[in-house]
Amino acid sequence: MILMGKEIYKLNHKYIYDVKLDINQDAINWYFTCNNNNISHGVDFSKSVPEDVYNNISGKTESEAYEYIIPFLKQKYVNDKEEINKYTNQVNETYEKNFNDACKKMVELTGKPLYRDDFTTIITTAPRAPYKYENGQTWLPVGWFDPIRIFMHELLHFQFIHYWKMNQNSPVSKLS
């Protein structure tokens, strides 16, 4: 065991992950890639979207956009099935080998236990990798390299939000 302040972290702790392809979550990512003022973390991810796809999603209500996105994704999943399956398998293999060690390294790096024990990585066909702190969810675009490093990057966001941004005793929480 490692004693960190008043918290005890067990070295043999296991973290849980789920890697999945979910058409509804993928559709949400496509929608926000094309309608989130097109800028996220200083990057205009919509520039990576094919023009015809962008034109059918941008400026539409969610329900209007999903009438286009869901059939588009169903066809994309057929057309790109081999690539999507290969990448999903690669992510699962990488996580199986490295996930628990990556989580333990994050504990060492931040000096804090992880804010939760279970995480979900959603494989997405959109060119954007958002995260959802409340659910421990990360999105991972098909073909992006080094999935465990990307997970750790997002996990660092989670740790920062939990321990510093949302901690009323932290000077960080007082920043605008």
Protein Blocks (a to p, Z undefined) as FASTA:
>chain_A
ZZehjbccdfkbccdddddddfklmmmmmmmmmmnoopaghiafklmpcfklmmmmgopa
fklmmmmmmmmmmmmmmmmmmmmmmmmmmmmmmmmmmmmmmmmmmmmmnopacfbfbdcd
dddfbfcdcddfknopacddehiahkllmmmmmmmmmmmmmmmmmmmkbmklmpZZ
